[in-house]
Amino acid sequence: MTDASASGPSLTATLSAEEIEAGRLLFAQACDFVWGADRLDQLPEARLPEIAFAGRSNVGKSSLINALTGRKTLARTSNTPGRTQQLNFFDLGRRLLLVDMPGYGYAKESKEKVEAWNDMVRRFLKGRVTLRRAFVLVDARHGLKPNDDEIMKMLDQAAVMYQVVLTKADKVKPPALVTVKAATEKALKKHPAAFPEVHVTSSENGTGIAELRAVMAQMAESAPLT
């Protein structure tokens, strides 16, 4: 298993102005929806580094992708949990693929459909050779839930490095945000593939967006020479 605390960039580490600028430039590139798959045999060719966004239904995955790319409607957002029902791939400047994964933990779908989604996600995480990182999104208002722990254990077993990203930070008062961040970081000590630090974001006011872009730029395919 990968010890994420010993390798790779940390989202909460001090980033240089050059790294922040590299993230800005990457996300200034065209970003387009290129593929949707609801079965593993429909996956696109593995050709670029990929970063997957996982989280409970309605945690804000699509909103975060839109905030990162500076586009309001690139990834569909909805107040209805379970809207994303397939693996959606977005090509960022031919240097990185962003993968919006189906939300988990939404009980109103049939048991069979939920199990099928979970199985696809599990097999994707374990077998995708171009997957560089997974971001596990957690609603800052609620903190970690049992199904978050389940997917983190899955990532541990697959040796896929991942980072917990708190979303909707603008909806939480600062003292409560400090508490949930500390509690989450304590829980991560049990997970060998997790980065120990938790990153805080808000798609509404832009908190943490520039830093997240910078770290993702470090995992992107090198820019072609001109």
N, C-alpha and C positions, 0 to 999 in steps of 0.2 A: 504494500500500500504506500501511497505517496504521503510523505509528511509535509503538508502544505506550509507549515510554519517555518520550514527550513529552506524553502526555495520559492522562487517566483516573486513578483512585485506585490506589495501590500497596498490596498486601496487607501489605507489611512496613513501610509508613510508620507514623508514630506516629498512632494513632487516639485521638480524644477520648473521654471518658466518655460524652458524648452519642451519639457514633457507635456505640459498643459497645452502649449501651442501645437504640438504634434497631434494631440487628441482633437483639438479644434479643427485642424486641417483635414484630418481623416473624416470627421463627421460633416465637413463642408462638401464632401463628395456626394455624388448621386447615390441614393439608396432606394432600391426598388424591390417590390415583392417579386420573387422569381419562381417559387415552388410551394405547393401545399401537398402534404401527404397524410393520409389517415391509415395507411398500412406501411409496414417496413419495406415491402417490395416496390413502393412508390417513391422511395427516397431519391434525391438527386445524387449525381456523381459526387464523391468526396474529393474536392479539388482545392478548396480554400480553407484556412483556419476557421473554426466555428466557435461561437459562444452561445450557449443556451440559457434561456431565461425560464426558470421554473418557479412555481408558487401556487398557493391555494387559489381557487376561483375568486375573481374579483379583487385580487391583491394589488393590481395595478401594473401587470406586465406590459400590456399594450400601451398604457399611458407613459411608462418609463421609456419604452422604445421610441415613442413619438417625441418625447422630450430630448432624448439623446440625439436624435436625427434632426431635430428642429422642424418636424413636420406634424401637423395636427391630425392627419388621417391616414398615415402610412399603415399603422397597425390598427385594426378595428377595436374600438372601445365600446363598452356597454355596461349599463347598470345591472344587466341580467347575468348572474354567475353562470359560467359554463359556455360562454359565447365562443371562445376559441376551442375548436373541437378537432384540430389537426395540428401537425407540426408545420408551422409557416416559416419559410426561409426568405430572408431579405439580403440582397447583395449590396454591400457597402463599398462602393468605389472599386470593385473587383479585387478587393484586398481582404475582405472579411465577410463571413456570413453570420447574420444574427438569426437565431432560431427561437421563435415564440412558441412555447410548448403548451399543450392543453392544461388548463388549470385542474388541480386535484382537490378532492374533498367536497365536491358538490353532490349532495345526496339526492337531489330530485331527478337525476337521470336514472335509468334502469341499472340494476346491479350488473347485468351483463355488459352494458355499454361502458360503465365505469371500469370494470375489470379489463375490458379490451383496451381502453385508453391507457390504463396503468401498465399493462403488459407491453404495449408498444413503446411507452416512455422508458420503461425499465430496459428493454432490449436495445433501444436507441442509445441510451446512456452507456451501456456496457460495450457496445460494439462499434461505435463511430470513431474511426481512427483519427479524424481531423478535428475532433472536439477538444478544444484547448482549455475551456473553463465553463463552469456552470455557475450562474448566479441564482441563489435561492432567495426569492423575494418574500419578505415577511412584513405584514401590516404592523406598523409601529404602534397602532392603537391596541393591538391584541397580543403581540409577542408570539413566541413559538407555540405551535399546537402539535398534537400527536402525529398528524399526517405530515408535518414538516420534518419531524424526527425520523419518520419512516423513509422519506426520500433522501434525507441526509445519510442514513444508514446504507441505503442503496448506492449512493455515490461513494461512500467509504469502501464498500465491497468492490465497486467497479474501478477503484483507484482514480477517480475523476476529481481533480482539484476543484473546489467550489468556495464561494464566499457568500455569506448572508448579507443581503442588502435590505435594510429597513425602508419601507415606502410610506408615503403619506405622512411624513414627519411634520408637515405644516399643521396637521390636525391634532397634534399632541403638544401639551404644554412642556416647556423645557425640563422641569424636574422629573416629570413622568418619562420623558424621552431618555434622560440619563439612566433612569432605573431600568427601563426595558432593554436598553443597549447593554448595560452591565450584566443583566440576567442572561441575555442571549450569549454574550461572550463567555460567561461561566459555563453554559451548557455546551458550547462548542469544544471545550477542552476534552470532551469524551469522543470527539470525532476526528480521526487521524487525517482525513483528506480535506478538512476545513481550514481555511485561514483563520487565525485566532481573533482577528479584529473584525468588527461589524461596521459596514459603511452605511451612512444615513443619507437618504435622498428625499426630495420632494419634486414631483413632476409639476406641481403648481407654481412654486416659487424658485425652482432651479437649484435648491440645495444639493450639493454633491455631484451635480451633473458633469461639470468640467473635469473633476477628478476621475470620475468613472470613465469618461471618454479617454483620458490620458492613459489609464491602465489598459484599456482595450486596445489602444493604438500599439502598445508594446507587444501584443499578441497577433497583430495583423500581418499579412504578407507584406514584405518590403515593397515600397513604392518602385515602380519600374523606372529605369534610368531614362533620361530624356536628353 
